[in-house]
Amino acid sequence: MEKDEFIFRLIDQESLRQYEDIELIASENFVSSQVLKAAGSVLTNKYAEGYPNRRYYGGCQVIDLVEQTAIDRLKQLFQAEWANVQPHSGAQANMAVFLACLQPGDHFLGLGLSHGGHLSHGASVNFSGISYKALEYGTEKTSGYIDYQQLEHIAVKKMPKLIIAGASAYSREWDYKRIRLIADKIGAIFMVDMAHTAGLIAAKLLNNPLHYAHIVTSTTHKTLRGPRGGVILIGNDFENPWGKTNTNGRIKMMSEILDSAIFPGIQGGPLEHIIAAKAIAFYEALQPEFIIYQKQVKKNAQIMAKLLNEKGYKLISGGTDNHLVLVDLRSKFPKLSGKYAERTLVNAGITANKNMVPFDDRSPFLTSGLRFGTPAITTRGAKESLIEEIVELIDVVLSNVDNNKIIDSVKKKVNILMKDYPLFAW
Ligand SMILES: Cc1ncc(COP(=O)(O)O)c(C=O)c1O
């Protein structure tokens, strides 16, 4: 068969874009060459419905070792008692928790989308908001920090069965202990979605939610720097909260319920090539170099926050404890929407994304905010000096959004600058 020149040309084009431009999308990263190799390996050929040593297909003797290794490494990385590495994505991991813990129509409580929450934490257009009754808490107007008082007030009043912490656009540490106490007060399950911060948590630069939450979900492709995918974990204090029994009268543990929720609940055959790539990423995350990398991710975000502040940009919560900053553009450019700012930055070779800010007066399609993150640029070797140059360039672009000459000259500078930063750090 002839080679599909068209698609391979597009892959080359995308490689060049990733190499030449500055990547500041907080949820993206660049995987190592060995993660990439495993993700494109012959393991994609294998059906392996079920779990290690209990499959619905023959020929899984090698696959079982791959999946069990991924599970063991993931448990070690986060000090978990149990893990499932099969979710195809972060949203799938969350969906499985909903299926395991709730009945359709049940109430649950998560961080509102416009305050930094994720679609799968209750957006009206998502399965979570369609099949279940979503309640939301937010951030405090003045501080930009999670409004724990509001969270508790809603929890006590509405008695949701599940409380979710974790976000897509929140730059501060979470008080997991406080939320667990609230959950215990009303008998709710406490789930943390650590998709964004998993890498920093693995490096022990942020609190480990496994010590507080009943269930933890994550993606593997953000700060954790693995292939695109999801995982579910259980910490060491989980007890079967409902005393659910199966037909033999035996108590079903949460791990069994979650395994069944993934398969056969919402997925068929696991992506074993991706699970192999996850296993490699977990191995990489267990190495000392990973801690050095994550420290730099955090340092870079902090210097970015400081420099943006100095240039007159208002940051939600005033700064950052993790890998991202959320800018409220209205402070410096009241007429500039996040959408227009994003498009102009992309034209200048700087990729970031528009984002709602708390109490935004623009729609989710326009927004008043921009989200910047440092995981990807740090993988390419960025230190503080490069971040200084990047903030300068961002400010030039946003101050001249309608000046094509300036935008083109920034694009040229960006492309030259990035030639000194290799794409594969490992
Ligand atoms: C907090 C959080 N959870 C879940 C997801 C969903 O992950 P995926 O895109 O893999 O479904 C995201 C994605 O950005 C996220 O930020």
The ligand as an SDF file (V2000), in Angstrom:
LIG
                    3D

 16 16  0  0  0  0  0  0  0  0999 V2000
   -9.0030   19.2990   35.7770 C   0  0  0  0  0  0  0  0  0  0  0  0
   -9.2050   18.5270   34.5040 C   0  0  0  0  0  0  0  0  0  0  0  0
   -9.8340   17.3460   34.5590 N   0  0  0  0  0  0  0  0  0  0  0  0
  -10.0690   16.6270   33.4560 C   0  0  0  0  0  0  0  0  0  0  0  0
   -9.6510   17.0600   32.2320 C   0  0  0  0  0  0  0  0  0  0  0  0
  -10.0170   16.2680   31.0190 C   0  0  0  0  0  0  0  0  0  0  0  0
   -8.9850   15.5910   30.4770 O   0  0  0  0  0  0  0  0  0  0  0  0
   -9.1080   14.9950   28.9900 P   0  0  0  0  0  0  0  0  0  0  0  0
   -8.9980   16.1310   28.0660 O   0  0  0  0  0  0  0  0  0  0  0  0
   -7.9940   14.0080   28.9390 O   0  0  0  0  0  0  0  0  0  0  0  0
  -10.4430   14.3200   28.9240 O   0  0  0  0  0  0  0  0  0  0  0  0
   -8.9660   18.2740   32.1250 C   0  0  0  0  0  0  0  0  0  0  0  0
   -8.5150   18.7390   30.8060 C   0  0  0  0  0  0  0  0  0  0  0  0
   -8.0460   19.7750   30.5790 O   0  0  0  0  0  0  0  0  0  0  0  0
   -8.7520   19.0290   33.2920 C   0  0  0  0  0  0  0  0  0  0  0  0
   -8.1450   20.2260   33.2400 O   0  0  0  0  0  0  0  0  0  0  0  0
  1  2  1  0
  2  3  1  0
  2 15  2  0
  3  4  2  0
  4  5  1  0
  5  6  1  0
  5 12  2  0
  6  7  1  0
  7  8  1  0
  8  9  2  0
  8 10  1  0
  8 11  1  0
 12 13  1  0
 12 15  1  0
 13 14  2  0
 15 16  1  0
M  END
$$$$
